[in-house]
Amino acid sequence: MMSLKDKVIIIMGASSGIGAATTNYLANYGAKLVIAARRKDRLDELKDALPEACISTIKADVTKFEEVQAVVDYTVDKFDHVDVMFNNAGIMPANPLVKGQRQEWQNILDINVMGVLNGIAAVLPVMVKQKYGHIIATDSVAGHVVVPNLAVYNGSKFAVRAIMEGLRQEQRNNGIKTSIISPGAVHTELFNSINDPKNRQAEIEVEKAIGLDPEQIAKAVAYAIDTSQDTDVNEIIIRPIGQSV
């Protein structure tokens, strides 16, 4: 993992779960990190726990383009370039379509789809100018298979997969890499975004029974980054061995 040292990496949605684990993992390999999320106190706790690491914390909501742009601008001002943008923020409400939870659907699309697009829009001009860079998005096994009660979440993750493949095709001649990381069940706080109590408890039980540690996903992110410039790891699917779908 020597190529991770001194890499300038932005992590959106870094305050818990996969984002926090990736922050810890990459910091231990000497990456220069700019971490962002809505809960800046959680980001500061992460930074304080890693006093030897190069970490900057910024409060940002991925649904607000100007806040994502501010994270990228800060990074470029501080380091003159961006090596990696990790679009990791996401939510996973679970409800059957018949319930008509239109506001919930809107939130899923705003965070899971527009959040990724805002990250791409903010960093892509910088990377095109540099003629190199790596854009990573947290997708999901739910971006590859569809299950009941998660149709809109599935749709958002299928969209991310399509968007990232389009980005790969558009930017492959500019030296820009693209990767999606698609985890199955992981021990994170994602279940907190499930508003229906029954569905939330079901997800908690699944995670408790078979969920992966977020560090396993962080290792996959590091693997995708730690490749030579001519190699682009486009998709990684990681399931707990006991997961059925």
FENQUISUL-V663082 format. One record per pair of residues at least 6 apart in sequence whose ideal C-beta (glycine too) atoms are under 8 Angstrom apart, sorted by sequence separation. I is the first residue (numbers start at 1). J is the second residue. D is the distance in Angstrom with one decimal. If there is no record, write none. Layout:
i,j,d
I,J,D
I,J,D
This chain:
i,j,d
13,19,4.6
14,20,6.1
27,33,6.1
37,43,5.7
47,53,7.5
61,67,5.4
62,68,5.9
76,82,6.4
95,101,5.0
127,133,3.0
194,200,4.0
227,233,6.0
12,19,7.5
26,33,6.2
36,43,7.3
60,67,4.2
75,82,5.4
126,133,7.2
147,154,7.1
171,178,7.2
11,19,5.4
14,22,7.4
35,43,5.4
47,55,4.5
59,67,7.8
60,68,6.0
93,101,7.1
127,135,7.4
142,150,5.9
146,154,4.7
192,200,7.9
14,23,5.3
46,55,7.2
47,56,8.0
95,104,6.5
145,154,7.8
167,176,7.8
191,200,5.5
194,203,5.8
224,233,4.4
23,33,6.0
47,57,5.4
60,70,6.8
72,82,6.6
123,133,7.1
168,178,4.2
223,233,6.9
11,22,5.9
35,46,6.8
46,57,7.6
60,71,5.2
93,104,4.8
124,135,7.4
142,153,5.8
143,154,7.3
167,178,5.0
11,23,5.8
23,35,5.4
35,47,7.6
58,70,7.1
123,135,6.7
142,154,5.0
191,203,4.4
224,236,6.4
44,57,5.5
58,71,5.2
72,85,7.6
140,153,7.8
165,178,7.7
190,203,7.6
191,204,5.3
223,236,7.4
43,57,3.9
93,107,7.2
143,157,3.2
164,178,5.2
11,26,7.9
43,58,7.7
93,108,6.2
120,135,6.2
142,157,4.7
143,158,5.3
164,179,7.7
19,35,7.3
43,59,7.7
58,74,6.2
91,107,6.4
92,108,8.0
119,135,7.4
164,180,5.1
191,207,6.7
220,236,4.9
9,26,6.0
40,57,6.1
91,108,6.2
140,157,4.5
143,160,6.1
144,161,7.4
19,37,6.9
40,58,7.5
56,74,7.1
119,137,7.8
139,157,5.3
143,161,4.5
220,238,5.6
7,26,7.9
40,59,4.0
56,75,7.9
161,180,5.9
188,207,7.7
33,53,7.0
35,55,6.2
91,111,5.2
160,180,6.7
187,207,5.4
14,35,3.7
16,37,8.0
33,54,6.6
34,55,7.8
35,56,7.2
36,57,7.5
38,59,6.7
90,111,6.2
91,112,6.6
116,137,5.1
139,160,5.0
161,182,7.9
185,206,5.2
186,207,7.1
217,238,6.3
4,26,6.1
9,31,5.1
11,33,6.5
14,36,6.2
15,37,3.6
20,42,7.5
24,46,7.3
32,54,4.4
33,55,4.7
34,56,4.7
35,57,5.7
36,58,4.6
37,59,7.4
38,60,7.3
56,78,6.8
89,111,6.0
90,112,5.1
139,161,5.6
185,207,5.4
216,238,6.6
8,31,7.7
9,32,7.0
10,33,7.8
11,34,7.5
13,36,7.7
14,37,5.2
15,38,7.2
16,39,7.8
23,46,5.5
27,50,4.9
31,54,7.7
33,56,7.1
35,58,7.5
36,59,7.2
37,60,6.9
38,61,5.3
137,160,5.4
5,29,6.2
6,30,6.2
7,31,4.9
8,32,4.9
9,33,5.5
10,34,4.8
11,35,4.9
12,36,5.3
13,37,5.7
15,39,4.4
30,54,8.0
34,58,6.6
36,60,4.0
187,211,4.4
4,29,4.0
5,30,3.7
6,31,7.2
7,32,6.8
9,34,7.4
10,35,7.8
11,36,7.1
12,37,7.3
24,49,8.0
28,53,7.8
62,87,7.5
90,115,7.4
139,164,7.5
157,182,7.9
185,210,5.5
186,211,5.4
187,212,7.0
4,30,6.5
5,31,7.1
6,32,6.1
8,34,7.5
10,36,7.1
16,42,6.3
20,46,5.8
24,50,6.9
27,53,3.8
89,115,5.1
137,163,8.0
185,211,4.4
186,212,4.9
187,213,6.1
188,214,6.0
212,238,6.9
4,31,5.2
15,42,3.8
23,50,7.8
27,54,7.8
62,89,4.5
137,164,5.5
185,212,6.8
186,213,7.6
187,214,6.4
1,29,4.8
15,43,5.6
27,55,6.4
87,115,6.6
184,212,7.2
186,214,5.7
212,240,5.1
14,43,6.2
87,116,4.6
135,164,7.5
183,212,6.9
211,240,6.3
186,216,7.7
210,240,4.3
15,46,7.6
186,217,6.0
210,241,7.7
14,46,7.1
23,55,7.2
36,68,7.8
87,119,3.9
135,167,6.5
210,242,4.1
87,120,7.3
209,242,7.3
210,243,5.9
85,119,5.7
183,217,5.1
36,71,4.8
85,120,7.8
181,217,6.3
34,71,6.3
85,122,7.9
143,180,7.2
85,123,4.3
144,182,6.2
143,182,5.7
181,220,5.4
34,74,6.6
181,221,5.9
34,75,4.7
82,123,5.8
112,153,7.4
135,176,6.8
139,180,4.0
141,182,5.5
85,127,7.9
132,174,8.0
133,175,7.4
134,176,7.2
135,177,7.3
136,178,7.6
137,179,7.6
138,180,7.6
139,181,6.5
140,182,5.5
141,183,6.8
109,152,7.7
113,156,5.2
120,163,7.5
124,167,7.9
128,171,7.3
131,174,6.0
132,175,4.3
133,176,4.9
134,177,4.2
135,178,5.4
136,179,4.6
137,180,5.2
138,181,5.5
139,182,4.4
140,183,6.4
141,184,4.5
181,224,7.0
34,78,7.5
82,126,5.5
108,152,5.3
112,156,3.8
116,160,5.4
127,171,7.7
131,175,4.9
132,176,6.8
133,177,7.2
134,178,7.6
135,179,7.7
136,180,7.4
137,181,7.5
140,184,7.9
81,126,7.4
82,127,6.7
108,153,5.9
112,157,6.8
134,179,7.0
136,181,6.6
138,183,7.3
179,224,4.3
113,159,5.0
117,163,6.8
128,174,5.5
32,79,6.2
63,110,4.5
68,115,8.0
105,152,4.8
109,156,6.1
112,159,7.8
113,160,6.6
116,163,6.5
120,167,6.4
124,171,7.4
127,174,7.3
177,224,8.0
12,60,7.0
63,111,5.9
82,130,7.7
85,133,7.3
87,135,7.1
88,136,8.0
90,138,6.0
92,140,8.0
104,152,7.6
108,156,5.1
112,160,6.7
116,164,7.8
128,176,7.2
13,62,6.7
62,111,6.2
69,118,8.0
81,130,5.8
83,132,7.7
84,133,7.2
85,134,7.5
87,136,6.9
88,137,7.6
127,176,5.1
12,62,5.5
68,118,4.5
72,122,4.4
76,126,6.0
83,133,6.5
84,134,4.5
85,135,5.1
86,136,4.6
87,137,4.5
88,138,4.5
90,140,7.8
92,142,7.9
113,163,7.6
149,199,6.3
177,227,7.9
63,114,6.1
68,119,5.8
71,122,7.3
72,123,5.1
82,133,6.3
83,134,6.5
84,135,7.7
85,136,7.1
86,137,7.8
87,138,7.1
37,89,7.1
62,114,7.7
63,115,6.0
69,121,8.0
84,136,6.5
86,138,7.7
96,148,6.8
124,176,7.7
62,115,3.4
65,118,4.6
68,121,7.9
69,122,4.5
96,149,5.3
179,232,7.4
182,235,6.7
184,237,7.9
62,116,7.9
64,118,7.7
68,122,4.7
72,126,6.4
95,149,6.2
97,151,5.5
175,229,6.9
178,232,6.8
179,233,5.4
180,234,7.1
182,236,6.6
184,238,6.6
185,239,7.8
63,118,7.3
94,149,4.8
97,152,7.5
177,232,4.4
179,234,6.0
180,235,5.3
181,236,5.2
182,237,4.5
183,238,5.2
184,239,3.7
185,240,5.5
12,68,7.0
62,118,5.8
65,121,6.6
94,150,5.5
177,233,7.9
178,234,6.3
179,235,7.3
180,236,7.4
182,238,6.9
183,239,7.8
184,240,5.6
62,119,6.8
65,122,7.0
179,236,7.0
181,238,7.2
92,150,7.5
185,243,5.8
12,71,7.2
93,152,7.7
94,153,7.0
184,243,4.5
93,153,6.8
172,232,7.7
10,71,6.1
92,153,5.3
184,245,7.9
10,72,6.9
22,86,6.7
168,232,7.3
10,75,5.7
22,88,7.2
168,234,6.1
8,75,6.4
19,86,7.7
19,88,4.6
165,234,7.6
18,88,5.9
19,89,7.5
164,234,7.8
8,79,4.5
10,82,6.2
8,81,6.0
12,85,7.6
8,82,5.6
9,83,6.1
10,84,6.9
12,86,6.6
13,87,7.7
14,88,7.0
161,235,7.8
8,83,4.8
9,84,4.2
10,85,4.9
11,86,4.7
12,87,5.4
13,88,4.1
7,83,4.4
8,84,7.4
9,85,7.9
10,86,6.6
12,88,5.7
13,89,2.9
7,84,6.3
9,86,6.6
11,88,6.1
12,89,5.2
13,90,6.7
138,217,7.9
136,221,6.3
136,224,6.3
136,225,7.5
134,224,7.7
104,195,6.6
134,225,6.2
144,237,6.5
101,195,7.7
139,235,7.9
141,237,6.3
132,229,7.0
92,190,4.9
141,239,6.1
147,245,5.9
91,190,7.2
92,191,7.6
90,190,7.2
93,193,5.6
94,194,5.0
95,195,7.5
145,245,5.3
92,193,5.4
93,194,5.6
95,196,5.6
13,115,7.8
91,193,3.7
92,194,6.4
93,195,5.7
94,196,6.4
141,243,7.4
12,115,7.2
93,196,7.7
95,199,6.8
141,245,6.7
94,199,4.0
94,200,7.7
12,119,5.7
94,202,7.9
94,203,6.8
92,203,7.7
10,123,7.2
18,138,6.1
13,138,7.6
86,221,6.6
84,225,5.8
18,183,7.1
18,186,6.6
17,186,7.0
17,187,8.0
18,188,6.2
17,188,3.2
16,188,6.7
17,189,5.6
16,189,4.9
17,190,6.6
25,215,6.3
24,215,7.6
21,213,7.6
22,214,7.9
26,218,7.5
21,214,3.6
25,218,3.9
29,222,7.0
20,214,7.2
21,215,4.9
24,218,7.1
25,219,6.7
22,217,7.3
26,221,7.7
18,214,4.9
21,217,6.7
22,218,4.2
25,221,7.6
26,222,6.3
17,214,5.3
21,218,4.2
25,222,5.9
18,217,4.8
22,221,5.1
26,225,7.9
18,218,6.8
22,222,7.7
18,221,7.9
9,225,7.4
4,222,6.3
7,225,6.8
1,222,6.1
4,225,6.3
3,225,7.5
4,226,5.8
3,226,5.2
3,227,7.9
1,226,5.2
